[in-house]
Amino acid sequence: CLALMNSYNNTHKLVPYSAFYNDAVNEHIDIKEDVPRFRIPESLSFCSYPFLLSPTTKSEIIRVESVILMRTELQDSFFRAMFSGVTCPYLVLEVRRDSLVRDTLYQLDLKLSQDLRKQLKVRFVGEEGVDEGGVQKEFFQLIVRDVFSSKYGIFKANDESQYHWFLPQANPTSDALEEMRLTGQLIGLAVYNAVILDIHLPPALYKKLLGIQVDRDDLREVDPALYHGLTQLLLLSAEELESLERTFEVEYDDMGLLRSHELIPNGAQTMLTADNREMFIDSYVDFVFNSSCARQFAEFKAGFDRICSMSYVRFMRPQELELLVCGCSDLDFGALEGSTIYDGGYSRDAQVIKHFWKVVGEFSDELKRKLLFFATSSDRVPIGGLSKLHFVIAKNGGDSDRLPTSHTCFNVLLLPEYSTVDKLRERLLTAIHNSEGFGMI
């Protein structure tokens, strides 16, 4: 009955989809038992009713799926080694910091699909960091920064919305298409390995990944100025539209070349009028989201699907998938303080711990993100907020001039017992402003 009601609501939008989230189910579901049942035909499983499940629960389902697959691939690797020689039980990427994209693209292209389902291990050439989770988080942080930068020319950020979208290209190069496929694979690998990314992709992209039709409302997020301009056409009189002398043709910048594209067959000879302006708007929206980037998106989706095609991801809503990829934006450090674990002799009542939370409470959002990056190798907030982050503060000796350090693989902040709040603030700020890489002592 709930499934029928949800289906009706999806069509008629009577209440928010989140109204169907069931707190009792989300609190008491045993995911480790429910996921295997979900894979058995005609078996009863809450996973079969995704509209009941919150984003947090769905992310946990995907994590459990990934762990099961990783364990299976690990066992298979040992069996294959018995008969065909040594095979690596992990997906290992050895990359140089100054050539992240090229190195990653080359190595992923050589991997079999079964290799991509192994647990990811990353090693930066020439560095000592052993990847127990922290190195891969930094790897993703750095490579998405490169891929979405202007130097690669495959995405463009809108100045107003700050969302990235594909650059329109009539004939994208093979290198550009390879980099697009790599980007899709990177996002898929991040989801598979439970790494949250600092990327700014619009809701329309997550819709397209899930096979959901985009519409003109999605354009508001990608290009607010264009959306405003198109909607203004609906307010003009027939005479005003005629005075524009606009045809069903659009011009765009293709890597420095000015190109034109007909929105409909014979569009260059079709004038915009009051009778066809709705078609003009829909055709323009289709150009932005589909025809201008068809090959680029096809490669991007192929890369993503290579990792996630059989994942529970396909049962998520676009908004939930965005949360899974990017995390939430709520920097509630009060929630983090409430869930933090203390080790090595510290407790919630220790004076240095009280000083620590006093200092952190005075930080700007930028500094708070830097602290998260320093302690966990990611400045992103997991689904469900900072209370879901397993964060540990451990004692690292008495009062000294040593900087705080961290075990980013395990989200552990190693904090000396500084004698004053001013000293703690100075030492902590010095550490978090110099937190990239594994070379700092």
FIDOMI-967698 format. One record per residue (C-alpha): x, y, z. Coordinates in Angstrom, 1 decimal. Example, Ala and Ser with C-alpha at 12.3 -4.5 7.8 and 13.67 -1.06 7.14 Angstrom:
<pts>
<pt u="12.3" v="-4.5" w="7.8"/>
<pt u="13.7" v="-1.1" w="7.1"/>
</pts>
This chain:
<pts>
<pt u="0.0" v="0.0" w="0.0"/>
<pt u="2.8" v="2.4" w="0.9"/>
<pt u="4.5" v="1.6" w="-2.5"/>
<pt u="1.3" v="2.5" w="-4.3"/>
<pt u="1.0" v="5.8" w="-2.4"/>
<pt u="4.6" v="6.6" w="-3.0"/>
<pt u="4.2" v="5.9" w="-6.7"/>
<pt u="1.2" v="8.2" w="-6.9"/>
<pt u="3.0" v="10.9" w="-5.0"/>
<pt u="6.0" v="10.7" w="-7.3"/>
<pt u="3.7" v="11.7" w="-10.1"/>
<pt u="1.5" v="14.3" w="-8.4"/>
<pt u="4.0" v="15.7" w="-5.9"/>
<pt u="1.5" v="16.0" w="-3.0"/>
<pt u="4.0" v="15.8" w="-0.2"/>
<pt u="7.8" v="15.8" w="0.0"/>
<pt u="9.3" v="12.4" w="-0.8"/>
<pt u="11.0" v="12.5" w="2.6"/>
<pt u="7.6" v="12.1" w="4.2"/>
<pt u="7.8" v="8.4" w="3.3"/>
<pt u="11.0" v="7.9" w="5.3"/>
<pt u="10.1" v="5.5" w="8.1"/>
<pt u="11.9" v="6.2" w="11.3"/>
<pt u="11.1" v="2.8" w="12.8"/>
<pt u="12.5" v="1.0" w="9.8"/>
<pt u="15.6" v="3.1" w="9.6"/>
<pt u="16.4" v="2.7" w="13.3"/>
<pt u="15.8" v="-1.1" w="13.5"/>
<pt u="16.8" v="-2.5" w="10.1"/>
<pt u="19.6" v="-5.0" w="10.3"/>
<pt u="21.4" v="-4.1" w="7.1"/>
<pt u="23.9" v="-7.0" w="7.2"/>
<pt u="21.0" v="-9.4" w="7.1"/>
<pt u="18.7" v="-7.4" w="4.9"/>
<pt u="21.2" v="-6.8" w="2.0"/>
<pt u="21.8" v="-10.6" w="1.3"/>
<pt u="18.0" v="-11.2" w="1.4"/>
<pt u="17.5" v="-8.4" w="-1.1"/>
<pt u="19.7" v="-10.4" w="-3.6"/>
<pt u="17.4" v="-13.4" w="-3.3"/>
<pt u="14.4" v="-13.4" w="-5.7"/>
<pt u="11.0" v="-13.3" w="-3.9"/>
<pt u="12.6" v="-12.8" w="-0.5"/>
<pt u="11.2" v="-10.1" w="1.8"/>
<pt u="13.6" v="-7.2" w="2.3"/>
<pt u="13.2" v="-3.6" w="3.3"/>
<pt u="15.8" v="-2.8" w="0.6"/>
<pt u="13.0" v="-3.6" w="-1.9"/>
<pt u="11.2" v="-0.5" w="-0.7"/>
<pt u="13.8" v="2.3" w="-1.0"/>
<pt u="11.3" v="5.1" w="-0.5"/>
<pt u="11.1" v="4.0" w="3.2"/>
<pt u="14.9" v="4.4" w="3.7"/>
<pt u="16.7" v="7.6" w="4.6"/>
<pt u="19.9" v="8.7" w="2.8"/>
<pt u="21.9" v="7.6" w="5.8"/>
<pt u="20.5" v="4.1" w="5.7"/>
<pt u="21.0" v="3.8" w="1.9"/>
<pt u="24.6" v="4.9" w="2.2"/>
<pt u="25.1" v="2.2" w="4.8"/>
<pt u="23.5" v="-0.4" w="2.4"/>
<pt u="26.0" v="0.7" w="-0.3"/>
<pt u="28.9" v="0.5" w="2.2"/>
<pt u="27.8" v="-3.1" w="3.2"/>
<pt u="27.5" v="-4.1" w="-0.5"/>
<pt u="31.0" v="-2.7" w="-1.2"/>
<pt u="32.5" v="-4.6" w="1.8"/>
<pt u="30.9" v="-7.9" w="0.6"/>
<pt u="32.2" v="-7.4" w="-2.9"/>
<pt u="35.7" v="-6.4" w="-1.7"/>
<pt u="35.8" v="-9.5" w="0.5"/>
<pt u="34.7" v="-11.7" w="-2.4"/>
<pt u="37.3" v="-10.2" w="-4.7"/>
<pt u="40.0" v="-10.6" w="-2.0"/>
<pt u="39.1" v="-14.3" w="-1.6"/>
<pt u="39.0" v="-14.8" w="-5.4"/>
<pt u="42.4" v="-13.2" w="-5.7"/>
<pt u="43.9" v="-15.8" w="-3.3"/>
<pt u="42.3" v="-18.6" w="-5.2"/>
<pt u="43.4" v="-17.3" w="-8.6"/>
<pt u="47.0" v="-16.9" w="-7.2"/>
<pt u="47.0" v="-20.7" w="-6.4"/>
<pt u="46.5" v="-21.5" w="-10.1"/>
<pt u="47.8" v="-18.7" w="-12.2"/>
<pt u="50.5" v="-17.1" w="-10.1"/>
<pt u="50.6" v="-14.0" w="-7.9"/>
<pt u="47.7" v="-11.6" w="-8.2"/>
<pt u="47.3" v="-8.4" w="-6.2"/>
<pt u="44.3" v="-8.6" w="-3.8"/>
<pt u="43.9" v="-4.8" w="-4.0"/>
<pt u="43.3" v="-2.1" w="-6.6"/>
<pt u="46.6" v="-0.3" w="-6.3"/>
<pt u="47.3" v="3.0" w="-7.9"/>
<pt u="50.8" v="4.5" w="-7.9"/>
<pt u="50.6" v="8.1" w="-8.9"/>
<pt u="52.8" v="11.2" w="-9.0"/>
<pt u="51.4" v="14.4" w="-7.5"/>
<pt u="52.4" v="16.4" w="-10.6"/>
<pt u="50.8" v="13.9" w="-13.0"/>
<pt u="47.7" v="12.7" w="-11.1"/>
<pt u="45.2" v="12.6" w="-14.0"/>
<pt u="47.5" v="11.0" w="-16.6"/>
<pt u="48.9" v="8.4" w="-14.2"/>
<pt u="45.4" v="7.5" w="-12.9"/>
<pt u="43.9" v="7.4" w="-16.4"/>
<pt u="46.6" v="5.1" w="-17.7"/>
<pt u="46.4" v="2.7" w="-14.8"/>
<pt u="42.6" v="2.5" w="-14.7"/>
<pt u="42.5" v="1.8" w="-18.4"/>
<pt u="44.6" v="-1.3" w="-17.8"/>
<pt u="42.4" v="-2.7" w="-15.1"/>
<pt u="39.8" v="-5.4" w="-15.5"/>
<pt u="36.3" v="-4.7" w="-14.2"/>
<pt u="36.8" v="-7.3" w="-11.4"/>
<pt u="39.9" v="-5.3" w="-10.3"/>
<pt u="37.9" v="-2.2" w="-9.8"/>
<pt u="35.8" v="-4.0" w="-7.2"/>
<pt u="38.8" v="-4.6" w="-5.0"/>
<pt u="39.6" v="-2.3" w="-2.1"/>
<pt u="41.5" v="0.8" w="-3.4"/>
<pt u="45.0" v="1.5" w="-2.2"/>
<pt u="46.9" v="4.6" w="-3.3"/>
<pt u="50.6" v="5.3" w="-3.1"/>
<pt u="52.1" v="8.7" w="-4.0"/>
<pt u="55.5" v="8.0" w="-5.6"/>
<pt u="58.3" v="9.1" w="-3.4"/>
<pt u="56.3" v="9.4" w="-0.2"/>
<pt u="56.1" v="7.2" w="2.9"/>
<pt u="52.4" v="7.3" w="3.5"/>
<pt u="50.8" v="3.8" w="3.9"/>
<pt u="47.3" v="3.8" w="2.7"/>
<pt u="44.9" v="2.6" w="5.4"/>
<pt u="42.2" v="5.1" w="4.1"/>
<pt u="43.8" v="8.5" w="4.6"/>
<pt u="46.0" v="8.5" w="1.5"/>
<pt u="43.1" v="7.6" w="-0.8"/>
<pt u="41.0" v="10.4" w="0.7"/>
<pt u="43.7" v="12.9" w="-0.1"/>
<pt u="44.2" v="11.4" w="-3.6"/>
<pt u="40.5" v="12.0" w="-4.4"/>
<pt u="40.7" v="15.5" w="-2.9"/>
<pt u="43.6" v="16.4" w="-5.2"/>
<pt u="42.5" v="14.7" w="-8.4"/>
<pt u="39.0" v="16.1" w="-8.5"/>
<pt u="40.6" v="19.5" w="-8.0"/>
<pt u="42.7" v="18.9" w="-11.1"/>
<pt u="39.9" v="17.4" w="-13.2"/>
<pt u="37.5" v="20.2" w="-12.6"/>
<pt u="40.1" v="23.0" w="-13.1"/>
<pt u="40.0" v="25.1" w="-16.2"/>
<pt u="43.3" v="23.8" w="-17.5"/>
<pt u="41.7" v="20.5" w="-18.7"/>
<pt u="38.9" v="22.3" w="-20.4"/>
<pt u="36.2" v="19.6" w="-20.0"/>
<pt u="34.0" v="21.4" w="-17.3"/>
<pt u="33.1" v="25.0" w="-16.8"/>
<pt u="31.9" v="26.6" w="-13.6"/>
<pt u="29.1" v="29.0" w="-13.8"/>
<pt u="30.2" v="32.3" w="-12.2"/>
<pt u="26.8" v="32.7" w="-10.5"/>
<pt u="25.9" v="29.2" w="-9.4"/>
<pt u="29.4" v="27.8" w="-9.1"/>
<pt u="28.1" v="24.5" w="-10.5"/>
<pt u="30.3" v="22.8" w="-13.1"/>
<pt u="28.8" v="21.6" w="-16.3"/>
<pt u="30.2" v="20.1" w="-19.5"/>
<pt u="31.7" v="22.5" w="-22.0"/>
<pt u="29.8" v="22.2" w="-25.3"/>
<pt u="31.9" v="20.6" w="-28.0"/>
<pt u="30.9" v="19.5" w="-31.4"/>
<pt u="33.8" v="17.1" w="-31.8"/>
<pt u="35.5" v="16.4" w="-28.5"/>
<pt u="39.0" v="15.0" w="-28.7"/>
<pt u="39.8" v="11.4" w="-27.7"/>
<pt u="41.8" v="12.8" w="-24.8"/>
<pt u="38.8" v="14.8" w="-23.6"/>
<pt u="36.6" v="11.8" w="-23.8"/>
<pt u="39.1" v="9.7" w="-21.9"/>
<pt u="39.3" v="12.3" w="-19.1"/>
<pt u="35.5" v="12.4" w="-19.0"/>
<pt u="35.3" v="8.6" w="-18.6"/>
<pt u="38.0" v="8.9" w="-15.9"/>
<pt u="35.9" v="11.5" w="-14.0"/>
<pt u="32.9" v="9.2" w="-14.0"/>
<pt u="35.1" v="6.3" w="-12.8"/>
<pt u="36.6" v="8.5" w="-10.0"/>
<pt u="33.1" v="9.4" w="-8.7"/>
<pt u="32.1" v="5.7" w="-8.9"/>
<pt u="35.3" v="4.6" w="-7.1"/>
<pt u="34.7" v="7.2" w="-4.4"/>
<pt u="31.1" v="6.0" w="-3.8"/>
<pt u="32.4" v="2.4" w="-3.8"/>
<pt u="35.1" v="3.2" w="-1.3"/>
<pt u="33.0" v="5.5" w="0.9"/>
<pt u="35.0" v="8.6" w="0.1"/>
<pt u="33.2" v="12.0" w="0.1"/>
<pt u="34.2" v="14.4" w="-2.7"/>
<pt u="34.5" v="18.2" w="-2.8"/>
<pt u="32.8" v="18.6" w="-6.2"/>
<pt u="30.1" v="21.0" w="-7.4"/>
<pt u="27.9" v="19.2" w="-9.9"/>
<pt u="24.3" v="20.3" w="-10.4"/>
<pt u="21.2" v="18.2" w="-9.5"/>
<pt u="20.6" v="17.7" w="-13.2"/>
<pt u="23.7" v="15.5" w="-13.5"/>
<pt u="22.6" v="13.2" w="-10.8"/>
<pt u="19.2" v="13.0" w="-12.5"/>
<pt u="20.8" v="12.0" w="-15.8"/>
<pt u="23.0" v="9.4" w="-14.1"/>
<pt u="19.8" v="7.8" w="-12.7"/>
<pt u="18.0" v="8.0" w="-16.0"/>
<pt u="15.5" v="10.7" w="-14.9"/>
<pt u="14.4" v="13.4" w="-17.4"/>
<pt u="15.7" v="16.9" w="-16.8"/>
<pt u="13.6" v="19.9" w="-17.4"/>
<pt u="13.7" v="23.7" w="-17.6"/>
<pt u="13.7" v="24.1" w="-13.7"/>
<pt u="17.0" v="22.3" w="-13.6"/>
<pt u="18.5" v="25.0" w="-15.8"/>
<pt u="18.0" v="27.4" w="-12.9"/>
<pt u="20.8" v="25.6" w="-11.0"/>
<pt u="23.2" v="25.3" w="-13.9"/>
<pt u="22.9" v="28.8" w="-15.5"/>
<pt u="20.6" v="31.2" w="-13.5"/>
<pt u="21.1" v="34.0" w="-16.0"/>
<pt u="20.1" v="31.9" w="-19.0"/>
<pt u="17.1" v="30.5" w="-17.1"/>
<pt u="16.0" v="34.0" w="-16.3"/>
<pt u="16.4" v="35.1" w="-19.9"/>
<pt u="14.4" v="32.2" w="-21.3"/>
<pt u="11.6" v="32.6" w="-18.8"/>
<pt u="11.4" v="36.3" w="-19.7"/>
<pt u="10.4" v="35.2" w="-23.2"/>
<pt u="7.1" v="34.0" w="-21.7"/>
<pt u="6.3" v="37.5" w="-20.6"/>
<pt u="6.9" v="39.3" w="-23.9"/>
<pt u="4.1" v="40.2" w="-26.3"/>
<pt u="3.9" v="38.8" w="-29.8"/>
<pt u="5.1" v="42.1" w="-31.2"/>
<pt u="8.1" v="42.2" w="-28.7"/>
<pt u="9.0" v="38.6" w="-29.7"/>
<pt u="8.8" v="39.5" w="-33.4"/>
<pt u="11.1" v="42.5" w="-32.8"/>
<pt u="13.8" v="40.2" w="-31.4"/>
<pt u="14.2" v="38.6" w="-34.8"/>
<pt u="15.4" v="35.4" w="-33.1"/>
<pt u="15.5" v="32.1" w="-34.9"/>
<pt u="15.7" v="28.5" w="-33.5"/>
<pt u="19.5" v="28.7" w="-33.5"/>
<pt u="22.0" v="29.1" w="-30.7"/>
<pt u="25.7" v="30.1" w="-30.8"/>
<pt u="28.3" v="28.8" w="-28.4"/>
<pt u="32.0" v="28.9" w="-27.8"/>
<pt u="33.7" v="25.6" w="-28.7"/>
<pt u="37.2" v="25.8" w="-27.4"/>
<pt u="37.7" v="29.3" w="-28.8"/>
<pt u="35.6" v="28.7" w="-32.0"/>
<pt u="32.2" v="30.3" w="-32.4"/>
<pt u="29.8" v="27.7" w="-33.6"/>
<pt u="26.0" v="27.6" w="-34.2"/>
<pt u="23.5" v="24.9" w="-33.6"/>
<pt u="20.0" v="24.5" w="-34.9"/>
<pt u="17.6" v="23.7" w="-32.0"/>
<pt u="15.2" v="22.0" w="-34.4"/>
<pt u="15.4" v="20.8" w="-38.0"/>
<pt u="15.6" v="23.9" w="-40.3"/>
<pt u="16.0" v="26.0" w="-37.1"/>
<pt u="18.0" v="28.8" w="-38.8"/>
<pt u="14.9" v="29.6" w="-40.9"/>
<pt u="12.3" v="29.2" w="-38.1"/>
<pt u="11.5" v="32.5" w="-36.4"/>
<pt u="10.7" v="32.7" w="-32.7"/>
<pt u="7.0" v="33.6" w="-32.2"/>
<pt u="4.4" v="33.7" w="-29.4"/>
<pt u="3.0" v="30.4" w="-30.7"/>
<pt u="6.3" v="28.4" w="-30.6"/>
<pt u="8.2" v="30.0" w="-27.7"/>
<pt u="7.4" v="27.1" w="-25.3"/>
<pt u="9.1" v="24.8" w="-27.9"/>
<pt u="12.0" v="27.2" w="-28.2"/>
<pt u="12.6" v="27.1" w="-24.4"/>
<pt u="12.3" v="23.3" w="-24.2"/>
<pt u="14.6" v="22.9" w="-27.2"/>
<pt u="17.2" v="25.3" w="-25.7"/>
<pt u="17.1" v="23.4" w="-22.4"/>
<pt u="17.5" v="20.1" w="-24.3"/>
<pt u="20.5" v="21.6" w="-26.1"/>
<pt u="22.2" v="22.6" w="-22.8"/>
<pt u="21.6" v="19.3" w="-21.0"/>
<pt u="21.7" v="16.8" w="-23.9"/>
<pt u="22.8" v="17.6" w="-27.5"/>
<pt u="25.6" v="20.0" w="-26.5"/>
<pt u="27.3" v="17.3" w="-24.4"/>
<pt u="25.9" v="14.0" w="-25.5"/>
<pt u="29.3" v="12.3" w="-26.1"/>
<pt u="30.9" v="13.7" w="-23.0"/>
<pt u="28.1" v="12.6" w="-20.8"/>
<pt u="28.0" v="9.2" w="-22.4"/>
<pt u="31.6" v="8.7" w="-21.5"/>
<pt u="31.1" v="10.1" w="-18.0"/>
<pt u="28.2" v="7.8" w="-17.3"/>
<pt u="30.0" v="4.8" w="-18.8"/>
<pt u="32.9" v="5.4" w="-16.3"/>
<pt u="30.5" v="5.8" w="-13.4"/>
<pt u="28.4" v="2.7" w="-14.4"/>
<pt u="31.6" v="0.6" w="-14.7"/>
<pt u="31.8" v="0.8" w="-10.9"/>
<pt u="28.2" v="1.4" w="-9.8"/>
<pt u="25.9" v="-0.2" w="-12.3"/>
<pt u="24.9" v="-3.0" w="-10.0"/>
<pt u="25.1" v="-1.0" w="-6.8"/>
<pt u="22.1" v="0.1" w="-4.6"/>
<pt u="22.9" v="3.6" w="-6.0"/>
<pt u="20.4" v="2.9" w="-8.8"/>
<pt u="17.6" v="3.0" w="-6.1"/>
<pt u="18.5" v="6.4" w="-4.8"/>
<pt u="16.9" v="9.7" w="-5.7"/>
<pt u="19.1" v="12.4" w="-7.3"/>
<pt u="19.2" v="14.4" w="-4.1"/>
<pt u="20.3" v="11.4" w="-2.1"/>
<pt u="23.0" v="10.5" w="-4.7"/>
<pt u="24.3" v="14.0" w="-4.4"/>
<pt u="24.5" v="13.6" w="-0.6"/>
<pt u="26.3" v="10.3" w="-1.1"/>
<pt u="28.9" v="11.8" w="-3.4"/>
<pt u="29.4" v="15.2" w="-1.7"/>
<pt u="28.2" v="14.8" w="1.8"/>
<pt u="26.0" v="17.4" w="3.6"/>
<pt u="26.9" v="21.0" w="4.2"/>
<pt u="26.1" v="21.1" w="8.0"/>
<pt u="29.2" v="22.1" w="9.9"/>
<pt u="27.7" v="21.4" w="13.3"/>
<pt u="30.8" v="21.0" w="15.5"/>
<pt u="28.5" v="20.8" w="18.5"/>
<pt u="27.3" v="17.4" w="17.1"/>
<pt u="31.0" v="16.4" w="16.5"/>
<pt u="31.9" v="17.4" w="20.1"/>
<pt u="29.0" v="15.2" w="21.4"/>
<pt u="30.1" v="12.1" w="19.4"/>
<pt u="33.9" v="12.4" w="19.8"/>
<pt u="35.8" v="9.6" w="21.5"/>
<pt u="38.8" v="10.2" w="23.7"/>
<pt u="41.8" v="8.0" w="24.1"/>
<pt u="45.3" v="7.8" w="25.7"/>
<pt u="44.3" v="9.4" w="29.0"/>
<pt u="42.0" v="12.2" w="27.8"/>
<pt u="38.4" v="12.5" w="28.8"/>
<pt u="35.6" v="15.0" w="28.0"/>
<pt u="36.5" v="16.8" w="31.3"/>
<pt u="40.2" v="17.3" w="30.6"/>
<pt u="41.2" v="21.0" w="30.6"/>
<pt u="43.0" v="20.7" w="27.3"/>
<pt u="39.9" v="19.2" w="25.7"/>
<pt u="37.8" v="22.1" w="27.0"/>
<pt u="40.4" v="24.5" w="25.5"/>
<pt u="40.3" v="22.6" w="22.2"/>
<pt u="36.5" v="22.9" w="21.8"/>
<pt u="36.6" v="26.5" w="22.9"/>
<pt u="39.2" v="27.3" w="20.2"/>
<pt u="37.4" v="25.3" w="17.5"/>
<pt u="34.1" v="27.0" w="18.4"/>
<pt u="35.7" v="30.3" w="17.4"/>
<pt u="36.9" v="29.1" w="14.0"/>
<pt u="35.4" v="30.3" w="10.8"/>
<pt u="33.7" v="27.7" w="8.5"/>
<pt u="36.9" v="27.7" w="6.4"/>
<pt u="39.1" v="26.9" w="9.4"/>
<pt u="36.7" v="24.2" w="10.5"/>
<pt u="37.0" v="22.6" w="7.1"/>
<pt u="40.8" v="22.8" w="7.3"/>
<pt u="40.7" v="21.1" w="10.7"/>
<pt u="38.5" v="18.3" w="9.2"/>
<pt u="41.0" v="17.9" w="6.3"/>
<pt u="43.9" v="17.8" w="8.8"/>
<pt u="42.3" v="15.2" w="11.0"/>
<pt u="40.6" v="13.0" w="8.3"/>
<pt u="42.1" v="13.9" w="4.9"/>
<pt u="38.6" v="15.2" w="3.9"/>
<pt u="36.9" v="18.5" w="4.6"/>
<pt u="33.5" v="17.0" w="3.7"/>
<pt u="30.7" v="16.1" w="6.1"/>
<pt u="29.2" v="12.6" w="5.9"/>
<pt u="25.5" v="11.9" w="5.3"/>
<pt u="23.7" v="12.4" w="8.6"/>
<pt u="26.1" v="15.2" w="9.8"/>
<pt u="29.3" v="15.3" w="11.9"/>
<pt u="27.7" v="13.1" w="14.6"/>
<pt u="28.2" v="10.2" w="12.1"/>
<pt u="31.9" v="10.9" w="11.8"/>
<pt u="34.0" v="8.5" w="13.9"/>
<pt u="36.4" v="11.1" w="15.4"/>
<pt u="39.0" v="10.4" w="18.1"/>
<pt u="41.2" v="12.8" w="20.1"/>
<pt u="44.1" v="11.0" w="21.7"/>
<pt u="46.8" v="12.3" w="24.1"/>
<pt u="50.2" v="12.7" w="22.6"/>
<pt u="52.4" v="13.5" w="25.5"/>
<pt u="52.5" v="16.4" w="28.0"/>
<pt u="53.0" v="20.1" w="27.4"/>
<pt u="55.5" v="20.7" w="24.6"/>
<pt u="56.1" v="22.8" w="21.5"/>
<pt u="55.2" v="19.8" w="19.2"/>
<pt u="52.5" v="20.4" w="16.7"/>
<pt u="49.3" v="18.3" w="16.8"/>
<pt u="49.4" v="15.4" w="14.3"/>
<pt u="46.9" v="13.0" w="13.0"/>
<pt u="46.3" v="9.4" w="11.8"/>
<pt u="44.0" v="10.4" w="8.9"/>
<pt u="43.3" v="6.8" w="8.1"/>
<pt u="41.5" v="6.4" w="11.4"/>
<pt u="40.3" v="10.0" w="11.9"/>
<pt u="42.5" v="10.3" w="15.0"/>
<pt u="43.8" v="13.7" w="16.2"/>
<pt u="47.0" v="13.4" w="18.3"/>
<pt u="47.0" v="16.3" w="20.7"/>
<pt u="49.7" v="17.2" w="23.2"/>
<pt u="48.5" v="18.4" w="26.6"/>
<pt u="49.2" v="22.1" w="26.0"/>
<pt u="49.2" v="24.2" w="29.2"/>
<pt u="47.4" v="27.2" w="27.8"/>
<pt u="44.5" v="27.9" w="25.4"/>
<pt u="46.7" v="30.4" w="23.5"/>
<pt u="49.4" v="27.9" w="22.9"/>
<pt u="46.9" v="25.3" w="21.8"/>
<pt u="45.4" v="27.8" w="19.3"/>
<pt u="48.8" v="28.7" w="17.9"/>
<pt u="50.0" v="25.2" w="17.5"/>
<pt u="46.7" v="23.9" w="16.1"/>
<pt u="46.5" v="26.7" w="13.5"/>
<pt u="50.1" v="26.1" w="12.4"/>
<pt u="49.3" v="22.4" w="11.9"/>
<pt u="46.1" v="22.8" w="10.0"/>
<pt u="47.5" v="25.4" w="7.6"/>
<pt u="50.3" v="22.9" w="6.6"/>
<pt u="48.3" v="19.7" w="6.3"/>
<pt u="48.7" v="18.5" w="2.7"/>
<pt u="50.9" v="15.5" w="2.0"/>
<pt u="52.8" v="13.1" w="4.1"/>
<pt u="56.1" v="15.0" w="4.2"/>
<pt u="55.6" v="17.5" w="7.1"/>
<pt u="57.3" v="16.7" w="10.4"/>
</pts>
